[in-house]
Amino acid sequence: MKYEVDFLPIGEGSGDAIVIHYGDDVGGYYLHVVDGGRAGTAETIINHINKYYQGEYISHMVLSHADDDHATGLIGVMEKIEVKNLWMNRPWLYAEQILPHFHGNYTLQGLIDTIKKEHPYLVELERLANQKGIPIHEVFQGAKIGEFTVLAPDKNRYIDSIPDFSKTPDRYRIEATKSEGLGLLRLIAEAAKKYLEEKWDVETLSENTETSASNESCVVQYGVLNGRGVLLTADVGPIGLLEAGNYAAGLRLKRPKFVQVPHHGSRHNVTPAVLDMWLGEKQPQGTEVGVAFCSVGSNKNDYPRGQVKNAFMRRGFKVYSTRTKWISDYGGGGGHPGTVPAVPEQFADKVEGI
């Protein structure tokens, strides 16, 4: 099987835009697009597909979660390129299940309308798909998307997390205050940031961290391309990675050789235990087990965080970042003419700490 996994630049800020192409001359080829960055990234994706995969439609368009830096660019792509299947979760579909969290403050229709108002780009994707006759699929644990299997989120956990999404109305003032307090603590911690020294055998990445409910709702996908395990994580955090890892163990999936660094290399999305689970234990310096790609904005010079990229490197995964360029992992005879080898991130002796 020929394959390419292309991570495209998303300009300033954060976001993901991934184009995956795989197949052979007998069974045909498939385009699998995961996330679309912000609105301006649409043109980048369209130009890339037209240049390297001319005349092909998108077999599967997957939205990992409801954040606009992953969703909005897909609108422009869907307007210009034929899409066969759209995979995305629409939180308003589960309004009836979460309605009791709001203590009578909303009618069912009122809650649906409020959630939709906060997610106009999802509503527009839904409208476009319906207009074009594109089926919309839920994206929960166990779903099969071409050569990929969805490992997370579990549907029940996803529904339970919706009231805590930042774009869901406050479920109740007491609970909302608790959430806001955690955000304030994080801001204080950032202001008090200190730097730590790391060595190959000294890891300072915390075992106690958390990310947003929206991030933990991310779709985690695992595929096997030409015998190579490929793990796509979007912005998922430790909860989703643990859930995905346990499900993968039940399926007896092999450890991946290609991994997406979650959430652009944030320290709040991985822990040593989760990385050991997915990548294996720390290796002697110079060991090469696989590669890790990280979507990083052109103005995000401090990402991926030093603790995170060092942790991947210790486990034998070279880390490559997009910033102003696109990067590609390929095999089985796939690849793009005229490309040059990417330069990996360097081990950081000083890392961010609190």
N, C-alpha and C positions, 0 to 999 in steps of 0.2 A: 504493500500500500504506500502510495506517495502521500506526503502530508506537509503542510506548512502551518505553523501557529504564529501569526503576525500580531504584535502589539504595536498599535499606532500611536503617534504623539497626539496629545489632547490640548496643546497650547498651555496657557497659564492656568494655575489652580490645580484641581484634582479631577479625577475621572478615569474611566476605562473605555477603551475601544479596541476590541479584539476580533480579528478575522481569521477563521480556521478553514483550511481547504484540505480535503482528503478524498481518497478513492483510487480507482485504477481504470484502465481503458476498457475493461470487461464490464464491471459493475457500474461504471460511471463515477462522477465526481460530485462532491457535496460542499456547499458553502455554509458555514455555521458562524454567525455573527453574534458576539456576546457584548452587549452594552454599546453605547454610542457617544459617550462623553456629553458635552454640552452642544447647543445648537450649531455652533461653528464647526464642530468636529464632523458633522454629517458630510461636508464636502470632502474632507480628508478620506473618509471611508469610501465614498462613492468613487473618487479618483483612484484609490488603491485597487478597488475591485475591477474597475474598468481597464486599468493598466495591466494587471496581472491575471485576472480571471474573466476575460472579455466574454460577453455573451451569456454568462452564467447567472442564474437566479439564486436567491438566498433560500436554501432549503429550510433552515431554522434560524430565526432571529430570537435571541434570548435576552430578556431583561433580568439582571441579577436581583435588583431590589428597587425601591421606589424613589431613591435619591435622584435629584435632577441632573447631577453631573454624570450619571450613567444612562439616563432615560431620554433626555431631550433630543440628542443627536439622532436617535433612531427614527424620529418623525421624518426628518429630511431624507433619510436613507429609504424609508418605506415609500415616500412620495416618488422617488426616482428609479428604484430597482424593484423588480418583482420579488415578492416574498411568499413562500408557500405555507409557512407555519410561524405563528407568533406565540412565544412562551413568556407569560408574565402573570404575576399575581396582582389582583386588584382588591385592595383592602375593603372597599365598600361592599363587596359581595358577601362579606362575613359580618355585616353590621348587626344582623339579628342575634348572632352568637355573642357579640361583645356589648350589646345594648345594656345588660344589667350592670355593667361597670360604671354607667353614667347616672345612676341613682335618680332616674326620672327626669333628667335635665333635657332629654331629647326624645322626640318621637322616632320611630324607626326611619321614616322617610327623611326627617330632619337630620339624623346622624349620617345617612347615606349622602345627602346633599352637601353636608359640611365636609365630609371626607373627600368627596369628589372635587369640591372647590379648592381644597388644599393640594390636589394632585392633577392640575390641568393637563400636564403632559401625558399622564396615563389615560386620561379621558380622551385626549386627542388620538393617541395610539389606538385605543379601542374604536373610536369613530372611524379612523382610516381603515383599520382592519375589516370592520363591518362593511364599509363602503366598497372595499375591494374583494370581499368574499374570502378573506383570510381567516382560517380558524384560529381561535385563541385558546391556548391550553394552560391549565394550572401547572405550576412548577413546584412539585413537592417530592419528598423522598420516595424513591422507587421509580420515578418517571424515566422513560427512555427517550433520549433525543439523539437520533442518529447513532453514532458510535459512543455516545456519552450516556452515563447514568447519573441521575440526580441523587446525591447523598444527603443533602440537607436543603431546606428545612423540613422537619416533620410537620405535617399539616396542622396538627393540634397545637404544637408549640408556636407556629406562625400565628395562628388565630389568637392565642393567648397573649402574644406580644403586641398586637395591633394597638391596644389602648396606650401603650408606652411609646409609640412612634412620635417623633417630634411634630409631625404634621397631622396627628390625630388630636382632636380637642382634649383639653385636660379632663381626665376621667372624674376627678374629684379634687377639691382644693388641697386636702391634706396630702394625698398621694402626689399631686403635682409639685407641692412644696418640697417633698423629699427628693424628687428628681432634679428640681432646680438647685437644691443644695449640693448635690453631687457635681453638677456643672460648675457651680461656684468654687467648690474645692479644687476642681481640675484647673480652673483659671488661676487660682492662688498658687497651685503647684507649679504651673508653667512660669509664673512670675518669679518663683524662688528656685528656678532651675540651676542645677550644679552639674559639673562635668566629672566623670569618673574615668579612671584608667582601666583598660582591659588588656589582657594578653590572651594568647590562644587557649590557655588553660584556666583563664579567669573570666567567667561569664556573669554579668550583672543584670541581665534581663529578668524582670520580676515574674514570679509565679502568681502574684495577686494583681490582676488588672481586669478592666472591663471596658466595653465599648457600648455604643448605643443599641437600643432595641431594633432600630431599622437595620443597622449593620448586621446584627445577629440573625436577621431574617433573610440574609443573602442566600442565593442559590449557589450551592457547591456542586460542581460537576467533575466527574472522573471518566476519562475515555482511554482506550488503548489504540494508539495509532502506530502501525507498523511494529507492534510488539512493545511499544514504549508507553508507560503509564503517564497520563497527562492530568494534572489536578488544577482546576480553575476555582479560585476562592473569592473573587470580588473583594468586598469589604468585610467579610465575615470575621467574627471574633472567636475567643476561646470556647464559648458555649457551642456555637455552630460547628467549629472544627472538631470538637470532641464528639458531638453527635454524628458528624459525617464519618469520623474515624471508626466509631463503634459499628456503624452500618457497613462500612467498607470491610471491616474484619469479619462480619457475618457473611459477606459475599466472597470472602477469601481473596480479595483484591491484593495485588502486589503493591509494594511501595512505589510511588511515582518516581519517574526520572526527570520529569518536568513539572515545576510547581510555580504557580502565581504567588508572589509575595502579597499577603492580604493588606488591603487598605493603604496601598502606596508606601508600605514600610513603616506604618505607625507602631509605636511601642504598646499600644492598648489592644492589639489584636492577636498577639501570639505570646505563648509562654514556653519556657524550656520543656515542660512536660508534654505539651501539645506537639511541639516540634519533634521531640523524641518519638512520639507516637507515629507521626507521619513520615519523618525523614530518617529515623534511626538515631542511634547515639552519636556522640561526638567522635570525630575521626582524627587520626594523626594529620598534622599540617601537610598540605599538598595532595591529600586524597581527593579524588574526583568521583562523586557518586551520581550527580545530575546537575541540572541548571535551574535557576530560579529567575523569572522575569518580574519586573516591578514597573507599574505605570506611575510615572513621576512628572509633574508639571514642569514647564520650562523655567519657572521662577521658584521652584521648591528645592533650593540647593541643600537643605538640611534633611532631605528624604532620599532614599530610605534611611531611617534612623540608624545610627551606628550600632546600637545594641542588637537591632534586628538583622542587619546584613551580616554582622559578625556571627550571629547565632546560626544563620543559614550556612555560612562558609565553614564553620566548625563541623557541621554535619555533612560536609562534602559537596555542597551546592554552590557553584559560582553564581553570583548575582549580577544581572544586567538590568539597566534602567533605560527608559525611553527618553525623557526630557524633550529634546528638540528633534529626535529621529525615531524611525520605526525600527524594531528589531524582530528577528525571525528565528524560530527553531524549526528545523525541517529534517526529513529523512525519507528513505525508500526511493530516492531519486527525485524527490521534490526540492524546491529551492527557487530562488529568483536570480535571473542573470544580472551581472553587474554589481552584486552586493559585496560588501567587504566584511571581514570579521569584526564583531562588536568587541568593545573593550569592557572587561568586567569591573565591578566596583572593587576598591581596595579595602583591606582590613583597616578598621579604625582603632587607633591606640587610645584616643580619648572619645568618650561617648556621653550622651545626654543622661543625666540622672536627676533624682529628686532629693 
